[in-house]
Amino acid sequence: MASASGGDDQPGTTEPAALSLFDFDDPPAPPPEPPPPLDEAAEQPDLPAPATESARVQAPSPPPAPVAESRFDAPPADEPPVGNLLDGIVGQSAAVSRLQSALESPLPAYLFVGPAGAGLRSAACRFAGELLAARSATPERERRLALAEQHPDLLIFDRVGAAMTAEQARDAVRAAAVAPAAGELKVIVLPEVDRAVLIAPILLKSVEEPPPSCVFVLLAEEINRPMETLASRCVRIDFEALGEADLRALLVAEGIDDSRADFAAVAAGGSIDRARLLASDADAASRIDTWRGLRSSLDGTASAAMAAVDTALEATEQAAAPLEARHETERADADERAELYGTNFGRSSLDERHRRELRRVRTDELTMGFAVLSAQIRDEARNAKLAAETAAEQLAAVGDAAEALRFNANQRLTLSCLFIRLGRTSP
């Protein structure tokens, strides 16, 4: 690199500026021109900034560029605003009233308690959407993303196996300590906490005293003994099993014809998701007839039991077909929202939710089949077609199978044991 000064310097000669690392081939730049007058500078906004400090002080500052409204802040042009999300919670007027009152000054933690199918998860997302919307300049955007479970400040910690693990609970605690990603508030939802009896001590401190920017929403079917202390630190909101009338009204409002809505409301057992699936499933009635005919095919042999198992599992897969079609639509909608709102947050959790819902619908289908068998056995005992002792043995077999499914037992093995026992006690 060349030196900045030569050996025969002359007094009064201006010393050239030192070369930069990027000036390998070019000569040093000449001294800057004096700054133009203010009016001339205004006409030439693209001129380089003056080099001297005095010139920088005198040069006018360019006006700030106008801030354009983001296209992500407005709802889709072809869709009406979603409105208050709490209005979409069906058949839970007492719970909705309490949640509405909590929006302005939410407490650190809430515990939603209610039976499976009562819509606890949907209610938690709707509550979170309203909490986020109340503190945002773009409430419509917050509501839509929360309803789709794609909001960066709505974190849902779904169990990976039979129950939430201790590591997942620690992840939730760490997430609570982090500032919200997009707004002033973060909502952490913990589903099925009653299944995880060992996580309550891990969550207790964070649920009791979370950062001001975090709200916990815990979901449970019941309050068991290990979680009593954790539950005492939360505001409890009770949800009731939906009646047939509420389910029927919901389905009719969604465009289901009256006869199919009647059938789905009766067969759903109080579950919103189950009612929707049955209403969209033209083969549901025929599957019920299939379950009713299974006991007559059992003759006490293993081959007959295995054939009944195959028939039951085939019916279960047929029941999952409408849900898989709905999942495909939800994935397409998620991709569209990602393009519209500029975020793809929650896509991996969406895929995980789909896998969980498929497991759930298969379990629900088997549970419905067990209910059909139990009702059939009771009817035969009531009409003296089946001895009371035999009916008791068969009902016990069905009850054991239902309990095994509740703890995620292998479905084929569970059905095999059930049908072998039913075959041995058949008249």
C-alpha positions in Angstrom: 0.0 0.0 0.0 1.4 3.5 -0.9 2.5 5.8 1.8 0.5 8.9 2.6 3.5 11.3 2.2 6.7 11.5 0.0 10.4 12.2 0.9 10.7 15.7 -0.7 7.7 17.5 0.9 7.2 21.1 0.0 5.8 23.6 2.6 2.3 24.9 1.9 1.5 22.0 -0.4 -1.9 20.4 0.4 -1.3 16.8 1.4 -3.5 14.3 -0.4 -6.1 12.3 1.6 -5.2 8.8 2.6 -6.5 6.1 0.4 -9.2 3.8 1.7 -9.2 0.0 1.3 -11.5 0.3 -1.6 -9.5 2.9 -3.6 -7.0 0.5 -5.2 -7.2 1.9 -8.8 -8.8 5.3 -8.4 -7.0 8.6 -7.5 -8.0 10.3 -4.3 -11.3 12.3 -4.5 -11.0 16.1 -4.9 -12.0 18.3 -2.1 -15.8 18.7 -1.9 -17.6 21.6 -3.6 -18.9 24.3 -1.3 -22.6 23.7 -0.3 -25.2 25.3 -2.6 -27.6 27.9 -1.3 -30.6 26.5 0.6 -33.1 27.1 -2.2 -30.8 25.4 -4.7 -30.3 22.4 -2.4 -34.0 22.1 -2.1 -34.2 21.8 -5.8 -31.5 19.1 -5.9 -32.4 16.7 -3.1 -30.2 13.9 -4.6 -26.8 15.8 -4.0 -24.4 14.2 -1.6 -24.4 15.5 2.0 -21.8 18.3 2.6 -18.5 17.1 4.1 -18.0 19.9 6.7 -19.7 20.1 10.0 -21.0 23.6 9.4 -22.4 22.6 6.0 -24.2 19.7 7.7 -25.8 22.0 10.2 -27.1 24.4 7.5 -28.4 21.8 5.1 -32.2 21.3 5.3 -33.6 18.0 6.5 -35.7 16.2 3.9 -39.4 15.9 4.9 -40.3 12.5 6.4 -41.7 10.0 3.9 -45.5 9.3 4.4 -46.2 6.0 6.2 -48.4 3.9 4.0 -51.0 1.7 5.6 -50.1 -2.0 5.4 -52.3 -4.2 3.3 -52.1 -6.7 6.2 -54.0 -4.4 8.5 -57.3 -4.5 6.6 -59.6 -7.5 6.4 -59.9 -9.4 3.1 -62.1 -7.3 0.7 -64.5 -10.2 0.0 -65.0 -11.2 3.7 -67.1 -9.4 6.4 -65.4 -8.4 9.7 -65.5 -11.3 12.1 -66.8 -9.1 15.0 -66.6 -10.0 18.7 -65.1 -13.5 18.8 -66.8 -14.3 22.1 -70.2 -14.2 20.3 -69.2 -17.3 18.5 -69.0 -19.4 21.7 -72.2 -21.6 21.5 -74.4 -22.5 24.5 -72.1 -21.0 27.2 -73.8 -17.8 28.1 -72.5 -17.7 31.7 -68.9 -18.3 30.6 -69.1 -15.7 27.8 -70.4 -13.1 30.2 -67.5 -13.6 32.6 -64.9 -13.6 29.7 -66.4 -10.4 28.3 -66.0 -8.7 31.7 -62.4 -9.8 31.9 -61.2 -8.2 28.6 -60.5 -4.7 30.0 -58.4 -5.8 33.0 -57.5 -9.5 32.6 -56.1 -11.4 35.5 -52.8 -13.5 35.3 -54.4 -16.9 34.7 -57.7 -18.5 33.8 -58.8 -22.2 34.0 -61.5 -23.4 31.6 -63.2 -26.5 32.9 -65.6 -28.6 30.9 -66.2 -31.9 29.1 -64.5 -32.9 25.9 -66.3 -31.5 23.0 -67.6 -28.4 24.9 -65.4 -26.2 22.8 -62.8 -25.2 25.4 -59.9 -24.8 22.9 -62.0 -22.7 20.6 -63.2 -20.6 23.5 -59.6 -20.1 24.6 -58.5 -18.9 21.1 -61.5 -16.6 20.9 -60.8 -15.1 24.3 -57.1 -14.6 23.3 -58.2 -12.9 20.1 -60.3 -10.4 21.9 -57.5 -9.7 24.5 -55.1 -9.1 21.7 -57.5 -7.0 19.6 -58.4 -4.8 22.6 -54.7 -3.7 22.7 -54.1 -3.3 19.0 -54.6 -0.7 16.3 -55.5 -3.5 13.9 -58.1 -5.5 15.9 -59.5 -7.3 12.8 -56.1 -8.8 12.0 -55.5 -10.0 15.6 -58.9 -11.7 15.7 -58.5 -13.5 12.4 -55.0 -14.7 13.2 -56.0 -15.8 16.7 -59.1 -17.7 15.5 -56.8 -19.5 13.0 -54.3 -20.2 15.8 -51.6 -18.4 13.8 -51.0 -15.3 15.9 -47.4 -14.9 17.1 -48.5 -13.9 20.5 -50.9 -16.8 21.0 -48.8 -19.8 22.1 -50.6 -23.2 22.5 -48.6 -26.0 24.1 -50.3 -29.2 22.9 -49.3 -32.5 24.5 -46.9 -34.6 22.5 -47.8 -38.0 24.0 -50.4 -39.1 26.5 -49.9 -35.9 28.5 -47.9 -32.7 28.6 -44.3 -33.4 29.6 -42.2 -31.6 32.2 -40.0 -30.2 29.4 -43.0 -28.7 27.7 -44.1 -27.1 31.0 -40.6 -25.6 31.3 -40.9 -24.3 27.8 -44.1 -22.6 28.7 -42.5 -21.0 31.7 -39.6 -19.7 29.6 -42.0 -18.4 26.9 -43.9 -16.5 29.5 -40.8 -14.6 30.5 -40.2 -13.4 26.9 -41.7 -10.2 25.7 -44.6 -10.4 23.2 -43.6 -10.7 19.6 -46.0 -8.3 18.0 -48.0 -6.3 20.6 -48.5 -5.5 24.3 -49.8 -8.9 25.4 -49.1 -12.6 25.0 -51.5 -15.4 25.7 -50.3 -18.9 26.6 -52.8 -21.8 26.3 -52.1 -25.1 28.0 -54.7 -27.8 26.9 -55.6 -30.9 28.9 -53.5 -30.0 32.0 -55.5 -32.5 34.1 -53.8 -35.3 32.2 -50.3 -34.2 33.3 -50.3 -34.7 37.1 -46.5 -33.9 37.4 -46.4 -30.5 35.8 -48.4 -28.5 38.3 -45.3 -27.6 40.5 -43.4 -26.4 37.5 -46.2 -24.1 36.3 -47.3 -22.9 39.7 -44.9 -19.9 40.2 -45.4 -18.6 36.6 -49.1 -19.0 36.7 -49.3 -17.3 40.1 -47.1 -14.3 39.1 -46.5 -14.1 35.4 -45.1 -11.0 33.7 -47.6 -8.2 33.2 -47.5 -8.9 29.5 -48.6 -12.5 29.8 -52.0 -14.2 30.4 -52.3 -18.0 31.0 -55.3 -20.0 29.9 -55.4 -23.6 31.2 -57.9 -26.2 29.9 -59.1 -29.2 31.8 -62.0 -31.7 31.8 -61.9 -31.9 35.6 -59.9 -30.7 38.6 -58.0 -33.6 40.0 -56.2 -33.7 43.3 -52.6 -33.1 42.0 -53.7 -29.8 40.3 -55.8 -28.4 43.1 -53.2 -25.9 44.2 -52.5 -24.8 40.6 -56.3 -24.4 40.0 -56.6 -22.2 43.1 -54.3 -19.7 41.4 -56.5 -19.3 38.4 -59.9 -17.8 37.7 -62.1 -20.8 37.0 -64.6 -20.6 34.1 -67.0 -23.5 33.8 -68.3 -24.9 30.5 -71.2 -27.2 30.2 -71.8 -30.1 27.9 -73.9 -28.8 25.0 -77.5 -30.0 24.7 -79.0 -31.5 21.6 -81.0 -28.3 21.0 -77.9 -26.1 21.0 -76.0 -28.5 18.7 -79.0 -28.7 16.3 -79.3 -24.9 16.2 -75.6 -24.5 15.6 -75.7 -27.0 12.7 -78.7 -25.4 11.1 -77.1 -22.0 11.4 -74.1 -23.4 9.5 -76.3 -24.6 6.6 -77.0 -28.2 7.6 -80.4 -29.5 6.6 -82.9 -30.3 9.5 -82.9 -34.1 9.3 -79.1 -34.4 9.2 -78.8 -31.8 12.0 -81.2 -33.8 14.1 -79.2 -37.0 13.7 -75.8 -35.4 14.3 -77.0 -33.6 17.4 -78.3 -36.8 18.9 -75.3 -38.9 18.0 -72.6 -36.4 18.9 -72.8 -36.9 22.7 -72.6 -33.1 23.3 -69.4 -32.6 21.2 -69.4 -29.6 18.8 -66.6 -31.1 16.7 -68.3 -34.5 16.6 -71.6 -33.0 15.6 -70.0 -31.1 12.7 -68.2 -34.2 11.4 -71.3 -36.4 11.7 -73.4 -33.7 9.9 -70.9 -33.7 7.0 -70.7 -37.5 6.9 -73.3 -39.2 4.7 -72.1 -42.6 5.8 -72.5 -42.0 9.6 -75.9 -43.8 9.9 -74.7 -46.8 8.0 -71.6 -47.1 10.3 -73.9 -47.2 13.3 -75.8 -50.1 11.7 -72.4 -51.8 11.1 -71.6 -51.6 14.8 -75.1 -53.0 15.7 -74.4 -56.1 13.5 -70.9 -56.9 15.0 -72.1 -58.9 18.0 -74.2 -61.3 15.9 -71.0 -62.2 13.9 -69.1 -63.3 16.9 -69.1 -67.1 17.7 -66.3 -67.3 20.2 -63.5 -68.0 17.7 -60.5 -65.8 17.2 -61.1 -65.6 13.5 -64.6 -64.2 14.0 -63.2 -61.7 16.5 -60.4 -60.6 14.1 -62.9 -60.1 11.3 -65.0 -57.9 13.5 -61.9 -55.9 14.4 -61.1 -55.3 10.7 -64.7 -54.2 10.1 -64.7 -51.8 13.1 -61.3 -50.2 12.1 -62.5 -49.9 8.5 -65.5 -47.9 9.7 -63.2 -45.8 11.8 -61.1 -44.9 8.8 -64.3 -44.0 6.9 -65.2 -41.7 9.8 -61.9 -39.8 9.4 -62.4 -39.1 5.7 -64.5 -35.9 6.2 -62.0 -34.6 8.7 -59.1 -35.1 6.3 -61.0 -33.2 3.7 -61.6 -30.4 6.2 -57.9 -30.4 7.1 -57.0 -29.9 3.4 -59.2 -26.9 3.3 -57.7 -25.5 6.5 -54.1 -25.9 5.1 -55.1 -24.0 2.0 -56.7 -21.3 4.1 -53.6 -21.1 6.2 -51.4 -20.6 3.1 -53.8 -17.8 2.0 -53.6 -16.1 5.3 -49.8 -16.4 5.3 -49.7 -14.5 2.0 -52.4 -11.9 3.1 -51.1 -11.1 6.6 -47.4 -11.7 6.0 -46.9 -14.4 8.7 -46.8 -18.1 8.5 -46.7 -18.5 12.3 -48.4 -21.5 13.6 -48.2 -23.7 10.5 -46.3 -26.4 12.3 -48.8 -26.3 15.2 -51.6 -26.6 12.6 -50.1 -29.8 11.2 -49.7 -31.1 14.8 -53.3 -30.2 15.6 -54.5 -32.1 12.5 -52.6 -35.2 13.6 -54.1 -34.9 17.0 -57.6 -34.4 15.6 -57.3 -37.5 13.5 -56.4 -39.5 16.5 -59.3 -38.0 18.4 -61.9 -38.6 15.7 -60.8 -42.3 15.4 -61.1 -42.6 19.2 -64.5 -40.8 19.1 -65.7 -43.2 16.4 -64.7 -46.2 18.5 -66.3 -44.6 21.6 -69.5 -44.1 19.6 -69.3 -47.7 18.5 -69.0 -48.8 22.2 -72.0 -46.7 23.1 -74.0 -48.4 20.3 -72.9 -51.9 21.7 -73.8 -50.9 25.2 -77.2 -49.6 24.2 -77.9 -52.8 22.2 -76.9 -55.0 25.2 -79.2 -53.0 27.6 -82.1 -53.2 25.1 -81.7 -57.0 24.8 -81.5 -57.4 28.6 -84.6 -55.2 29.1 -86.5 -57.2 26.5 -85.4 -60.5 28.1 -83.4 -61.5 25.0 -80.3 -61.6 27.1 -79.7 -62.9 30.6 -78.9 -60.3 33.2 -75.6 -62.0 34.1 -74.5 -62.2 30.5 -75.5 -58.6 29.9 -73.5 -57.5 32.9 -70.4 -59.4 31.6 -70.7 -57.9 28.2 -71.2 -54.4 29.5 -68.1 -54.8 31.7 -66.1 -55.9 28.6 -67.3 -52.7 26.7 -66.5 -50.6 29.7 -62.9 -52.0 30.0 -62.3 -51.3 26.3 -63.6 -47.7 26.6 -61.3 -47.1 29.6 -58.3 -48.6 27.7 -58.9 -46.2 24.8 -59.0 -43.3 27.3 -55.4 -44.0 28.1 -54.3 -44.3 24.5 -54.2 -48.1 24.3 -53.5 -49.7 21.0 -56.8 -49.7 19.1 -56.5 -53.0 17.3 -55.4 -54.8 20.5 -58.3 -53.2 22.5 -60.9 -54.2 19.9 -59.4 -57.8 19.8 -59.8 -58.2 23.5 -63.3 -56.8 23.4 -64.6 -59.0 20.6 -63.1 -62.1 22.1 -64.8 -61.5 25.4 -68.1 -60.7 23.7 -67.9 -63.9 21.6 -67.3 -66.0 24.7 -70.4 -64.6 26.4 -72.7 -64.6 23.4 -75.9 -66.6 24.0 
